[in-house]
Amino acid sequence: MTTPAPHLTHQVANQAPPRVDIDEYGTNAPLVEAVAYYGAGDRAAGLHEVGELVGSARFQEWAEQAHAFPPSLRTHDRYGNRVDEIDFHPAYHEVIGAAVRHGAHTGGWADPKPGAAVARAAVFMLFAQIEPGHACPVSMSHAVVPVLQRDEEVGRDWLPGLLSRSYDPRLIAPARKTGLTFGMGMTEKQGGSDVRANTTLAQSADGGRTHLLTGHKWFFSAPQSDAFLVLAQAEAGLTCFLVPRVLPDGTRNVLRIQRLKNKLGNKSNASSEVEFDGTVAVRVGEPGRGVATIIEMVNHTRLDCVLGSAAGMRQSLSEALWHADHRSAFGARLVDQPAMTAVLADLALETEAATWTALRLAHAYEAGSDEQEVLFRRLATAAAKYWICKRGPHHAYEALECLGGNGYTEDWPLARRYREQPVMAVWEGSGNVVALDVLRGIARTPQTLDAFWAELATTSGAHPVLDEHVRRLRTGLAELVADPQAAQVAARGTVEAMALALQSSLMLRHAPAPMAEAFVAARLGETRAHQYGVFPRGTDTASIVARHRG
């Protein structure tokens, strides 16, 4: 008898190799084309650098560690002193530090020349594609800048640190830090999205801007940040305030973190409940105009919800394509089997439409945008936020299924992505809130709808199916304006139709003709279906897949 060789049965075959060390920017054709079209092509070298960084094995390991070892709350030190500190795994600091160094937070504001907003959007998407949790404080740090720019008295103390590309997590006085990040707190236990029901009270401390807050916040995002915008009830009504984490003299402000939220996803990011008790705050904007002041921040974070959802779609699609390209079954690679090719092609179309929409919106936020662009973005941002963020979870699920059992395990990133995508739909207004915001915006400022129609008019006559869709949409909206009750019932369908019209128009303008035709047919045509992978006979699904394989 011969000595048996160990492990003869344990030979791993027909598994995809690790998807690492890839330029996530250079292999994303729609993103590269959109960046160039919308005026940021001169930033290509920096975007390739970011693409290679986030596609590296090292960065992907950081992303996994940041989620495997989520932040923890430390309320007291060993002597019993209240400290309210958040402890993060070192990998989280590596991720957000890299994002800040590359300007994912405020790069578009620091150097606001043409194309800056688009370039910043692309950087943000690349980082969020691999590790989405850190994108929350990065987004809020970006979104708070225009609010502080409008209030120079407060902004002069905070904007230099925000515009810095230095990541400094130390809990020290803001003036001593090399860089700053921001969070926000709007919702409370009793109100949720109904922020006018907030009960947190603000009492003047000096007869001027400084107030003391008493109350709580139910969702207080990124409590490790250096400062926060919050809403509280002052003498003049609901007002916006800036709450510093550490006061100028180095003492810690009263921010009692009650607990960290145990969330479905978004595990690397700390979300919390806090109590205010004589908490020092500085008024931002006009007294009693809290919602009007903070809404600019909300609009920018809604844009980032669109960017983040599109980035998540790109990750889902890339992982599904990679698996199908390297896995064989029933005598052929998965990617070459028609049923799988159709699913992958449909996922690719969804991703491309979301990408073009995201970058079109980012372009509308460029410094110096004219009034037409400002009107367009008011309506289009909310409509896109509603639709693209709602498409994200189903898109992630379908991509996950392409990997079969592997996709359902935490060893592959799509399980994490599936849990991540819903947060973009919930944050900054869930579906009903955003859909109703669109209708209210049309009623209050009809010019926003005119700007939206003008955008769609650029492809009038390009496709009969889209033309008919727009005709029905215009007729339906005209009827709803006259019947507010009916408008609420129809809000979701109306906003969905608006978003699909915009996406179809953008695809017809920018995507290769076969892809644009396939998208319009799959989303607006008579044979459209509820699931991915359903196309009219003759659709060239293989060419669609080839464009996105990189």
Summary of the structure (lengths in Angstrom):
residues: 550
radius of gyration: 24.1
end to end distance: 52.7
largest distance: 95.7
contacts: 1960
relative contact order: 0.10
helix: 56%
strand: 13%
